[in-house]
Amino acid sequence: MWYDFKQGKSAAESHRTISEVFGDEALSESQCRRWFQRFKKGNESLEDEEHGSRPHVVDNKVLKDVINTDPHQTTRELAVRFNCSNSTIHEHLLAIGKTNRCGKWVPHQLSDANKATRVAMAGILLRRCKNSGFFNSVVTSDEMYLEVLDSGQTVTADIYKDQLSRVDQALRRQGVETTSTKFLHDNARPHVAKTTLEKIDELGWEVLPHPPYSPDLAPSDYHLFRSMQHSLAERKFKNREEVQLWVSNYFDSQPTEFFRRGIYSLRTRWQQVIDSNGEYLLD
């Protein structure tokens, strides 16, 4: 915002720019207007007045590492972690070239290599899905969460591999031949850790290729949790048990077609990636 102010842009123009980058994580237009009013009065501090005592020195290298470890974190969570204001986190996320897509922080601009990888992998998967029954054996995973973790706990490789074991057991109880399972997940650190890869190999699952920085090609991100996020808007829970109950009821209330639609739409999305030469898909 401060940069936009210096460029002579209006608060509304600045808000549109921020919204394009941060999506649901963006400041509201009224918040942008308040910041512009402060700038006009000569107060160019990037700290919220109510948090004026907070230091706003954020190490961008550390921020990158934190984001790469868990790209789902909100600006509010990051602000608490770095002991600074939301606006400071916004500025630093812009500085390191991050944008929020489908609830994950990814590069604002994909490199040519990233785009080429997206096209190549989409082509491979598009050819494979022509085989009958391909999508029936696809299992997709992410962590926003079907299992509710303790407060402050994040998914590590050990937690993740234990979750995979429970998924395998659940599939077996349903009579699914799990050695034919095709597993789709992203490249988050717990997913590519040695112990995780060993567990997947032990289960006999096939991991489908998934390009880096591509939540728009992950059904959990672009379909399942997006719908869940909309339903969660303005909801507040008193305790962990209320969260667990709401999550269970939410997924129990969804028809089979809801889950099938999210996975089967991959075919269209892979084709769109090829047609756009690897660019992000706009929903």
SULFENUR-V657443 format. One record per pair of residues at least 4 apart in sequence whose C-alpha atoms are under 7 Angstrom apart, sorted by the first residue. I is the first residue (numbers start at 0). J is the second residue. D is the distance in Angstrom with one decimal. If there is no record, write none. Layout:
BEGIN
i: [I/I]
j: [J/J]
d: [D/D]
END
This chain:
BEGIN
i: [0/0/1/2/3/3/3/4/4/4/8/8/9/10/10/10/10/11/11/12/13/14/14/14/15/16/17/17/18/18/20/20/21/21/21/22/24/26/26/27/28/29/30/31/32/33/34/35/36/37/37/37/38/38/45/45/46/46/46/46/47/47/50/53/53/54/54/55/55/57/58/59/59/59/60/61/62/63/64/65/66/66/68/68/70/70/71/71/71/72/72/73/74/74/74/75/75/76/77/77/78/78/78/78/78/79/83/84/85/86/87/88/89/90/91/92/92/93/96/96/97/97/97/97/98/98/98/98/99/99/99/100/100/100/101/101/101/101/101/102/103/105/109/109/110/111/112/113/114/114/114/114/115/115/116/116/117/117/117/117/118/118/118/118/118/119/120/120/120/120/121/121/121/121/122/123/124/125/125/125/128/128/132/134/136/136/136/137/137/137/137/138/138/138/138/139/139/139/139/140/140/140/141/141/147/148/154/154/155/155/156/156/156/156/156/156/157/158/159/159/160/160/160/161/162/163/164/165/166/167/167/168/169/170/170/170/171/171/171/178/178/179/180/180/181/181/181/181/182/182/182/182/183/183/185/186/186/186/187/188/190/191/191/192/193/194/195/196/197/198/199/199/200/213/214/214/215/215/215/216/216/217/218/218/218/218/219/219/220/220/221/222/222/223/223/224/225/226/227/228/236/236/237/238/239/240/241/242/243/244/245/246/247/248/249/253/255/256/257/258/259/260/264/265/266/267/268/269/270/271/272/272/272/273]
j: [4/13/5/6/7/8/13/8/9/35/12/13/13/14/31/32/35/15/28/16/17/18/28/31/19/20/21/25/22/25/98/99/25/98/99/99/74/30/31/31/32/33/34/35/36/37/38/39/40/41/42/43/42/43/86/87/50/51/84/87/51/84/84/82/83/82/83/83/87/81/62/63/91/95/64/65/66/67/68/69/70/104/187/188/103/104/102/103/104/76/77/77/78/85/88/79/85/80/81/88/82/83/84/85/88/83/87/88/89/90/91/92/93/94/95/96/97/97/106/107/104/105/106/107/104/105/106/107/103/104/105/104/105/214/214/215/220/221/225/220/214/212/113/114/114/115/116/117/118/276/277/278/119/277/120/210/121/210/272/277/122/272/273/276/277/123/124/208/209/210/125/269/272/273/126/127/128/129/266/269/133/134/136/263/179/180/181/180/181/182/183/180/181/182/183/182/183/184/219/183/184/219/184/219/243/152/158/159/159/189/160/189/190/192/194/195/161/162/163/189/164/195/198/165/166/167/168/169/170/171/177/172/173/174/175/177/175/176/177/203/204/204/204/205/204/205/206/207/204/205/206/207/206/207/209/190/191/211/191/192/195/195/196/196/197/198/199/200/201/202/203/204/204/217/220/221/220/221/280/265/268/221/222/223/261/262/223/224/224/225/225/226/261/227/261/228/229/230/231/232/241/242/241/242/243/244/245/246/247/248/249/250/251/252/253/257/259/260/261/262/263/264/268/269/270/271/272/273/274/275/276/277/278/277]
d: [6.0/6.0/6.2/6.3/6.4/5.4/6.0/5.5/7.0/6.9/6.1/6.6/6.3/6.1/5.7/5.3/6.3/6.3/6.4/6.4/6.2/6.0/5.5/6.3/6.3/6.6/5.9/6.0/4.8/5.2/4.9/6.4/5.0/5.4/4.9/6.1/6.7/6.1/6.7/6.4/6.2/6.3/6.4/6.3/6.2/6.4/6.3/6.1/6.4/6.6/5.3/7.0/5.1/5.1/6.7/6.2/6.6/5.7/6.0/6.8/5.9/6.1/6.9/6.3/5.6/6.8/6.0/5.2/6.5/6.8/6.2/6.0/6.7/6.8/6.3/6.2/6.1/6.0/6.2/6.3/4.7/6.9/6.7/6.1/5.1/5.1/6.0/4.8/6.7/6.1/6.7/6.3/6.0/6.0/6.4/6.4/6.0/6.2/6.1/7.0/5.7/5.0/5.5/5.5/6.1/6.6/6.4/6.6/6.2/6.3/6.3/6.0/6.2/6.2/6.3/6.2/5.3/5.8/5.6/5.4/5.9/5.4/4.6/5.0/5.4/5.5/6.0/4.9/5.3/4.6/6.3/6.4/6.9/6.9/6.1/6.6/5.5/5.5/6.9/6.9/7.0/5.5/5.7/6.3/6.3/6.1/6.2/6.3/6.3/6.6/4.1/6.2/6.1/6.2/6.1/6.2/5.9/5.4/6.9/5.4/6.1/6.1/5.0/6.4/5.2/6.4/6.2/6.3/6.8/6.7/5.9/4.8/6.9/6.8/6.2/6.4/6.1/6.9/6.3/6.4/5.4/7.0/7.0/6.7/6.6/5.2/5.7/6.2/4.7/5.8/7.0/6.8/6.0/4.9/6.1/5.8/4.6/5.9/6.9/6.6/5.4/6.6/6.7/6.2/6.4/6.1/5.8/6.2/6.0/5.4/6.1/4.2/6.8/6.2/6.7/6.0/6.4/6.3/6.3/6.7/6.4/5.3/6.2/6.5/6.3/6.2/6.3/6.1/6.2/6.2/6.8/6.3/6.6/6.6/5.3/6.8/5.2/6.8/6.8/5.0/5.7/6.6/5.2/6.2/6.0/4.8/5.9/6.3/6.5/5.9/4.7/5.9/6.1/5.4/6.0/6.0/6.2/6.3/6.7/6.1/6.1/6.3/6.3/6.3/6.2/6.2/6.3/6.2/6.1/6.2/6.3/5.7/6.3/7.0/5.7/6.6/6.9/5.6/6.3/6.8/6.8/6.3/5.3/6.3/5.4/5.8/4.8/5.8/5.5/6.3/5.9/6.2/5.5/6.4/6.9/5.8/6.4/6.5/6.3/6.5/5.9/6.3/6.7/6.8/6.3/6.1/6.1/6.1/6.1/6.1/6.0/6.4/6.0/6.0/6.8/6.2/6.3/5.8/6.7/6.7/6.0/5.9/6.4/6.0/6.5/6.2/6.2/6.5/6.2/6.0/6.1/4.9/6.4/6.0]
END
